[in-house]
Amino acid sequence: MNDQCHDAGCVTCSDEAVPMRVVRLIPGGLAVVDTGGSTEEISVALVDATLGATVLVHAGEAIAVIGDPGD
């Protein structure tokens, strides 16, 4: 196991993806999401996320849009 992944978790550690709501889009394929207790900056480069959308986040990367405020 990678020492960097020991406590924080990562793809190689088999973490589960977590739904989070996009609260701000940042240039460069990034977004700020609401984690339920704080906010975190993640990559949204792989998905077409919009403000207010719920994205599935794994290892700091949005891997799917599971709820769009326009739906």
Biopython code that builds the backbone (N, CA, C, O; Angstrom):
import numpy as np
from Bio.PDB.StructureBuilder import StructureBuilder

atoms = [
    (1, "MET", "N", (0.855, -1.185, 0.000)),
    (1, "MET", "CA", (0.000, 0.000, 0.000)),
    (1, "MET", "C", (0.893, 1.238, 0.000)),
    (1, "MET", "O", (1.955, 1.242, 0.623)),
    (2, "ASN", "N", (0.471, 2.267, -0.685)),
    (2, "ASN", "CA", (1.170, 3.544, -0.754)),
    (2, "ASN", "C", (1.042, 4.254, 0.593)),
    (2, "ASN", "O", (-0.063, 4.368, 1.124)),
    (3, "ASP", "N", (2.164, 4.737, 1.156)),
    (3, "ASP", "CA", (2.126, 5.434, 2.439)),
    (3, "ASP", "C", (1.224, 6.654, 2.422)),
    (3, "ASP", "O", (0.628, 6.986, 3.446)),
    (4, "GLN", "N", (1.107, 7.335, 1.278)),
    (4, "GLN", "CA", (0.256, 8.520, 1.178)),
    (4, "GLN", "C", (-1.211, 8.162, 1.302)),
    (4, "GLN", "O", (-2.025, 9.030, 1.616)),
    (5, "CYS", "N", (-1.564, 6.939, 1.072)),
    (5, "CYS", "CA", (-2.965, 6.514, 1.093)),
    (5, "CYS", "C", (-3.393, 5.921, 2.432)),
    (5, "CYS", "O", (-4.579, 5.661, 2.639)),
    (6, "HIS", "N", (-2.459, 5.706, 3.330)),
    (6, "HIS", "CA", (-2.748, 4.948, 4.541)),
    (6, "HIS", "C", (-3.992, 5.426, 5.290)),
    (6, "HIS", "O", (-4.904, 4.632, 5.519)),
    (7, "ASP", "N", (-4.051, 6.691, 5.672)),
    (7, "ASP", "CA", (-5.190, 7.178, 6.430)),
    (7, "ASP", "C", (-6.192, 7.954, 5.584)),
    (7, "ASP", "O", (-7.393, 7.910, 5.850)),
    (8, "ALA", "N", (-5.710, 8.659, 4.575)),
    (8, "ALA", "CA", (-6.593, 9.502, 3.775)),
    (8, "ALA", "C", (-7.387, 8.706, 2.756)),
    (8, "ALA", "O", (-8.497, 9.103, 2.402)),
    (9, "GLY", "N", (-6.854, 7.602, 2.281)),
    (9, "GLY", "CA", (-7.543, 6.786, 1.294)),
    (9, "GLY", "C", (-7.252, 7.243, -0.120)),
    (9, "GLY", "O", (-6.935, 8.409, -0.354)),
    (10, "CYS", "N", (-7.362, 6.319, -1.062)),
    (10, "CYS", "CA", (-7.175, 6.629, -2.471)),
    (10, "CYS", "C", (-7.710, 5.484, -3.325)),
    (10, "CYS", "O", (-8.238, 4.506, -2.795)),
    (11, "VAL", "N", (-7.578, 5.602, -4.626)),
    (11, "VAL", "CA", (-8.092, 4.596, -5.545)),
    (11, "VAL", "C", (-7.515, 3.218, -5.230)),
    (11, "VAL", "O", (-8.252, 2.233, -5.208)),
    (12, "THR", "N", (-6.238, 3.140, -4.991)),
    (12, "THR", "CA", (-5.617, 1.844, -4.749)),
    (12, "THR", "C", (-6.016, 1.230, -3.416)),
    (12, "THR", "O", (-5.791, 0.041, -3.191)),
    (13, "CYS", "N", (-6.601, 2.018, -2.535)),
    (13, "CYS", "CA", (-7.040, 1.511, -1.232)),
    (13, "CYS", "C", (-8.504, 1.078, -1.244)),
    (13, "CYS", "O", (-9.045, 0.705, -0.203)),
    (14, "SER", "N", (-9.140, 1.122, -2.393)),
    (14, "SER", "CA", (-10.532, 0.678, -2.572)),
    (14, "SER", "C", (-11.549, 1.493, -1.789)),
    (14, "SER", "O", (-12.505, 0.936, -1.248)),
    (15, "ASP", "N", (-11.356, 2.799, -1.723)),
    (15, "ASP", "CA", (-12.357, 3.672, -1.100)),
    (15, "ASP", "C", (-13.653, 3.616, -1.889)),
    (15, "ASP", "O", (-13.654, 3.264, -3.069)),
    (16, "GLU", "N", (-14.747, 3.960, -1.243)),
    (16, "GLU", "CA", (-16.024, 4.099, -1.919)),
    (16, "GLU", "C", (-16.196, 5.536, -2.381)),
    (16, "GLU", "O", (-15.640, 6.456, -1.780)),
    (17, "ALA", "N", (-16.960, 5.732, -3.440)),
    (17, "ALA", "CA", (-17.278, 7.076, -3.910)),
    (17, "ALA", "C", (-18.381, 7.656, -3.026)),
    (17, "ALA", "O", (-19.227, 6.924, -2.511)),
    (18, "VAL", "N", (-18.361, 8.984, -2.857)),
    (18, "VAL", "CA", (-19.290, 9.671, -1.962)),
    (18, "VAL", "C", (-20.017, 10.776, -2.724)),
    (18, "VAL", "O", (-19.376, 11.536, -3.450)),
    (19, "PRO", "N", (-21.345, 10.885, -2.578)),
    (19, "PRO", "CA", (-22.058, 11.980, -3.233)),
    (19, "PRO", "C", (-21.794, 13.309, -2.527)),
    (19, "PRO", "O", (-21.820, 13.391, -1.299)),
    (20, "MET", "N", (-21.537, 14.359, -3.335)),
    (20, "MET", "CA", (-21.298, 15.702, -2.811)),
    (20, "MET", "C", (-21.947, 16.717, -3.752)),
    (20, "MET", "O", (-22.066, 16.473, -4.952)),
    (21, "ARG", "N", (-22.367, 17.857, -3.197)),
    (21, "ARG", "CA", (-23.037, 18.897, -3.992)),
    (21, "ARG", "C", (-22.050, 19.984, -4.391)),
    (21, "ARG", "O", (-21.280, 20.473, -3.563)),
    (22, "VAL", "N", (-22.080, 20.357, -5.666)),
    (22, "VAL", "CA", (-21.201, 21.406, -6.196)),
    (22, "VAL", "C", (-21.727, 22.766, -5.737)),
    (22, "VAL", "O", (-22.867, 23.131, -6.023)),
    (23, "VAL", "N", (-20.875, 23.512, -5.017)),
    (23, "VAL", "CA", (-21.271, 24.842, -4.549)),
    (23, "VAL", "C", (-20.565, 25.963, -5.303)),
    (23, "VAL", "O", (-20.988, 27.118, -5.242)),
    (24, "ARG", "N", (-19.485, 25.622, -6.016)),
    (24, "ARG", "CA", (-18.797, 26.629, -6.827)),
    (24, "ARG", "C", (-17.949, 25.923, -7.880)),
    (24, "ARG", "O", (-17.258, 24.947, -7.586)),
    (25, "LEU", "N", (-18.010, 26.427, -9.103)),
    (25, "LEU", "CA", (-17.162, 25.928, -10.179)),
    (25, "LEU", "C", (-15.954, 26.836, -10.298)),
    (25, "LEU", "O", (-16.083, 28.058, -10.225)),
    (26, "ILE", "N", (-14.777, 26.246, -10.481)),
    (26, "ILE", "CA", (-13.520, 26.972, -10.559)),
    (26, "ILE", "C", (-12.889, 26.687, -11.917)),
    (26, "ILE", "O", (-12.923, 25.546, -12.378)),
    (27, "PRO", "N", (-12.312, 27.698, -12.569)),
    (27, "PRO", "CA", (-11.625, 27.434, -13.843)),
    (27, "PRO", "C", (-10.575, 26.329, -13.697)),
    (27, "PRO", "O", (-10.014, 26.126, -12.620)),
    (28, "GLY", "N", (-10.326, 25.638, -14.771)),
    (28, "GLY", "CA", (-9.322, 24.576, -14.762)),
    (28, "GLY", "C", (-9.878, 23.207, -14.437)),
    (28, "GLY", "O", (-9.124, 22.301, -14.081)),
    (29, "GLY", "N", (-11.203, 23.039, -14.554)),
    (29, "GLY", "CA", (-11.805, 21.734, -14.293)),
    (29, "GLY", "C", (-11.923, 21.380, -12.827)),
    (29, "GLY", "O", (-11.892, 20.206, -12.458)),
    (30, "LEU", "N", (-12.057, 22.406, -11.983)),
    (30, "LEU", "CA", (-12.165, 22.185, -10.542)),
    (30, "LEU", "C", (-13.494, 22.692, -10.017)),
    (30, "LEU", "O", (-14.179, 23.471, -10.680)),
    (31, "ALA", "N", (-13.855, 22.244, -8.820)),
    (31, "ALA", "CA", (-15.073, 22.710, -8.172)),
    (31, "ALA", "C", (-14.896, 22.635, -6.672)),
    (31, "ALA", "O", (-14.065, 21.879, -6.168)),
    (32, "VAL", "N", (-15.684, 23.426, -5.963)),
    (32, "VAL", "CA", (-15.784, 23.327, -4.519)),
    (32, "VAL", "C", (-17.083, 22.597, -4.243)),
    (32, "VAL", "O", (-18.134, 22.951, -4.777)),
    (33, "VAL", "N", (-17.004, 21.568, -3.399)),
    (33, "VAL", "CA", (-18.191, 20.779, -3.078)),
    (33, "VAL", "C", (-18.479, 20.827, -1.588)),
    (33, "VAL", "O", (-17.579, 21.016, -0.769)),
    (34, "ASP", "N", (-19.741, 20.654, -1.254)),
    (34, "ASP", "CA", (-20.186, 20.558, 0.134)),
    (34, "ASP", "C", (-20.075, 19.095, 0.547)),
    (34, "ASP", "O", (-20.725, 18.229, -0.039)),
    (35, "THR", "N", (-19.253, 18.820, 1.557)),
    (35, "THR", "CA", (-19.042, 17.443, 2.005)),
    (35, "THR", "C", (-20.032, 17.027, 3.088)),
    (35, "THR", "O", (-20.012, 15.886, 3.549)),
    (36, "GLY", "N", (-20.884, 17.941, 3.486)),
    (36, "GLY", "CA", (-21.829, 17.661, 4.557)),
    (36, "GLY", "C", (-21.398, 18.238, 5.891)),
    (36, "GLY", "O", (-22.210, 18.352, 6.810)),
    (37, "GLY", "N", (-20.131, 18.603, 6.009)),
    (37, "GLY", "CA", (-19.637, 19.203, 7.241)),
    (37, "GLY", "C", (-18.645, 20.310, 6.966)),
    (37, "GLY", "O", (-18.329, 21.110, 7.846)),
    (38, "SER", "N", (-18.154, 20.351, 5.734)),
    (38, "SER", "CA", (-17.206, 21.376, 5.314)),
    (38, "SER", "C", (-17.229, 21.437, 3.791)),
    (38, "SER", "O", (-18.108, 20.856, 3.155)),
    (39, "THR", "N", (-16.270, 22.133, 3.216)),
    (39, "THR", "CA", (-16.157, 22.165, 1.763)),
    (39, "THR", "C", (-14.791, 21.625, 1.368)),
    (39, "THR", "O", (-13.850, 21.620, 2.163)),
    (40, "GLU", "N", (-14.704, 21.174, 0.135)),
    (40, "GLU", "CA", (-13.471, 20.591, -0.373)),
    (40, "GLU", "C", (-13.348, 20.912, -1.858)),
    (40, "GLU", "O", (-14.354, 20.965, -2.566)),
    (41, "GLU", "N", (-12.131, 21.124, -2.331)),
    (41, "GLU", "CA", (-11.884, 21.348, -3.747)),
    (41, "GLU", "C", (-11.611, 19.998, -4.407)),
    (41, "GLU", "O", (-10.791, 19.213, -3.933)),
    (42, "ILE", "N", (-12.314, 19.746, -5.509)),
    (42, "ILE", "CA", (-12.152, 18.488, -6.233)),
    (42, "ILE", "C", (-11.998, 18.774, -7.721)),
    (42, "ILE", "O", (-12.202, 19.902, -8.170)),
    (43, "SER", "N", (-11.641, 17.757, -8.471)),
    (43, "SER", "CA", (-11.591, 17.850, -9.925)),
    (43, "SER", "C", (-12.938, 17.416, -10.500)),
    (43, "SER", "O", (-13.514, 16.416, -10.070)),
    (44, "VAL", "N", (-13.430, 18.176, -11.472)),
    (44, "VAL", "CA", (-14.642, 17.789, -12.203)),
    (44, "VAL", "C", (-14.317, 17.643, -13.691)),
    (44, "VAL", "O", (-15.200, 17.742, -14.543)),
    (45, "ALA", "N", (-13.047, 17.408, -13.986)),
    (45, "ALA", "CA", (-12.582, 17.330, -15.374)),
    (45, "ALA", "C", (-13.212, 16.177, -16.154)),
    (45, "ALA", "O", (-13.319, 16.252, -17.378)),
    (46, "LEU", "N", (-13.625, 15.129, -15.477)),
    (46, "LEU", "CA", (-14.172, 13.955, -16.169)),
    (46, "LEU", "C", (-15.680, 13.999, -16.381)),
    (46, "LEU", "O", (-16.228, 13.157, -17.092)),
    (47, "VAL", "N", (-16.360, 14.978, -15.770)),
    (47, "VAL", "CA", (-17.823, 15.031, -15.847)),
    (47, "VAL", "C", (-18.292, 16.420, -16.274)),
    (47, "VAL", "O", (-17.520, 17.379, -16.253)),
    (48, "ASP", "N", (-19.539, 16.518, -16.653)),
    (48, "ASP", "CA", (-20.146, 17.788, -17.029)),
    (48, "ASP", "C", (-20.961, 18.304, -15.839)),
    (48, "ASP", "O", (-22.192, 18.289, -15.864)),
    (49, "ALA", "N", (-20.261, 18.758, -14.804)),
    (49, "ALA", "CA", (-20.921, 19.204, -13.575)),
    (49, "ALA", "C", (-21.411, 20.640, -13.716)),
    (49, "ALA", "O", (-20.779, 21.468, -14.372)),
    (50, "THR", "N", (-22.539, 20.914, -13.092)),
    (50, "THR", "CA", (-23.097, 22.265, -13.053)),
    (50, "THR", "C", (-23.251, 22.687, -11.589)),
    (50, "THR", "O", (-23.235, 21.853, -10.683)),
    (51, "LEU", "N", (-23.398, 23.971, -11.382)),
    (51, "LEU", "CA", (-23.602, 24.502, -10.048)),
    (51, "LEU", "C", (-24.845, 23.866, -9.432)),
    (51, "LEU", "O", (-25.908, 23.876, -10.053)),
    (52, "GLY", "N", (-24.733, 23.322, -8.244)),
    (52, "GLY", "CA", (-25.852, 22.696, -7.557)),
    (52, "GLY", "C", (-26.001, 21.213, -7.831)),
    (52, "GLY", "O", (-26.798, 20.541, -7.176)),
    (53, "ALA", "N", (-25.248, 20.692, -8.788)),
    (53, "ALA", "CA", (-25.338, 19.268, -9.121)),
    (53, "ALA", "C", (-24.754, 18.423, -8.002)),
    (53, "ALA", "O", (-23.881, 18.871, -7.259)),
    (54, "THR", "N", (-25.242, 17.205, -7.891)),
    (54, "THR", "CA", (-24.652, 16.233, -6.984)),
    (54, "THR", "C", (-23.756, 15.329, -7.811)),
    (54, "THR", "O", (-24.186, 14.734, -8.799)),
    (55, "VAL", "N", (-22.497, 15.237, -7.387)),
    (55, "VAL", "CA", (-21.530, 14.413, -8.110)),
    (55, "VAL", "C", (-21.037, 13.299, -7.196)),
    (55, "VAL", "O", (-20.991, 13.455, -5.976)),
    (56, "LEU", "N", (-20.678, 12.197, -7.788)),
    (56, "LEU", "CA", (-20.100, 11.077, -7.064)),
    (56, "LEU", "C", (-18.593, 11.273, -7.085)),
    (56, "LEU", "O", (-17.991, 11.307, -8.157)),
    (57, "VAL", "N", (-17.966, 11.405, -5.899)),
    (57, "VAL", "CA", (-16.551, 11.756, -5.789)),
    (57, "VAL", "C", (-15.758, 10.577, -5.231)),
    (57, "VAL", "O", (-16.121, 9.977, -4.219)),
    (58, "HIS", "N", (-14.675, 10.271, -5.920)),
    (58, "HIS", "CA", (-13.773, 9.205, -5.485)),
    (58, "HIS", "C", (-12.340, 9.704, -5.621)),
    (58, "HIS", "O", (-11.925, 10.109, -6.707)),
    (59, "ALA", "N", (-11.593, 9.680, -4.541)),
    (59, "ALA", "CA", (-10.191, 10.094, -4.532)),
    (59, "ALA", "C", (-9.992, 11.505, -5.079)),
    (59, "ALA", "O", (-9.032, 11.767, -5.803)),
    (60, "GLY", "N", (-10.918, 12.427, -4.722)),
    (60, "GLY", "CA", (-10.786, 13.820, -5.142)),
    (60, "GLY", "C", (-11.205, 14.101, -6.567)),
    (60, "GLY", "O", (-10.975, 15.201, -7.070)),
    (61, "GLU", "N", (-11.814, 13.134, -7.229)),
    (61, "GLU", "CA", (-12.227, 13.260, -8.630)),
    (61, "GLU", "C", (-13.714, 12.930, -8.737)),
    (61, "GLU", "O", (-14.157, 11.875, -8.282)),
    (62, "ALA", "N", (-14.488, 13.848, -9.350)),
    (62, "ALA", "CA", (-15.887, 13.545, -9.639)),
    (62, "ALA", "C", (-15.906, 12.525, -10.777)),
    (62, "ALA", "O", (-15.314, 12.745, -11.834)),
    (63, "ILE", "N", (-16.599, 11.399, -10.544)),
    (63, "ILE", "CA", (-16.620, 10.337, -11.552)),
    (63, "ILE", "C", (-17.989, 10.181, -12.217)),
    (63, "ILE", "O", (-18.126, 9.457, -13.203)),
    (64, "ALA", "N", (-19.003, 10.865, -11.671)),
    (64, "ALA", "CA", (-20.335, 10.820, -12.277)),
    (64, "ALA", "C", (-21.185, 11.942, -11.703)),
    (64, "ALA", "O", (-20.989, 12.368, -10.565)),
    (65, "VAL", "N", (-22.134, 12.416, -12.508)),
    (65, "VAL", "CA", (-23.156, 13.353, -12.042)),
    (65, "VAL", "C", (-24.368, 12.504, -11.741)),
    (65, "VAL", "O", (-24.895, 11.836, -12.631)),
    (66, "ILE", "N", (-24.826, 12.518, -10.483)),
    (66, "ILE", "CA", (-25.958, 11.676, -10.104)),
    (66, "ILE", "C", (-27.215, 12.464, -9.791)),
    (66, "ILE", "O", (-28.274, 11.880, -9.561)),
    (67, "GLY", "N", (-27.110, 13.777, -9.781)),
    (67, "GLY", "CA", (-28.256, 14.638, -9.549)),
    (67, "GLY", "C", (-27.981, 16.011, -10.072)),
    (67, "GLY", "O", (-27.018, 16.657, -9.659)),
    (68, "ASP", "N", (-28.819, 16.476, -10.987)),
    (68, "ASP", "CA", (-28.621, 17.785, -11.598)),
    (68, "ASP", "C", (-29.764, 18.681, -11.170)),
    (68, "ASP", "O", (-30.919, 18.256, -11.218)),
    (69, "PRO", "N", (-29.481, 19.929, -10.746)),
    (69, "PRO", "CA", (-30.551, 20.815, -10.280)),
    (69, "PRO", "C", (-31.577, 21.122, -11.360)),
    (69, "PRO", "O", (-32.677, 21.575, -11.045)),
    (70, "GLY", "N", (-31.248, 20.888, -12.625)),
    (70, "GLY", "CA", (-32.182, 21.126, -13.717)),
    (70, "GLY", "C", (-33.140, 19.980, -13.962)),
    (70, "GLY", "O", (-34.065, 20.109, -14.763)),
    (71, "ASP", "N", (-32.934, 18.858, -13.283)),
    (71, "ASP", "CA", (-33.807, 17.669, -13.480)),
    (71, "ASP", "C", (-35.073, 17.793, -12.707)),
    (71, "ASP", "O", (-35.916, 16.896, -12.754)),
]
sb = StructureBuilder()
sb.init_structure("model")
sb.init_model(0)
sb.init_chain("A")
sb.init_seg("    ")
for serial, (resi, resn, name, xyz) in enumerate(atoms, 1):
    if name == "N":
        sb.init_residue(resn, " ", resi, " ")
    sb.init_atom(name, np.array(xyz, "f"), 0.0, 1.0, " ", f" {name:<3s}", serial, name[0])
structure = sb.get_structure()
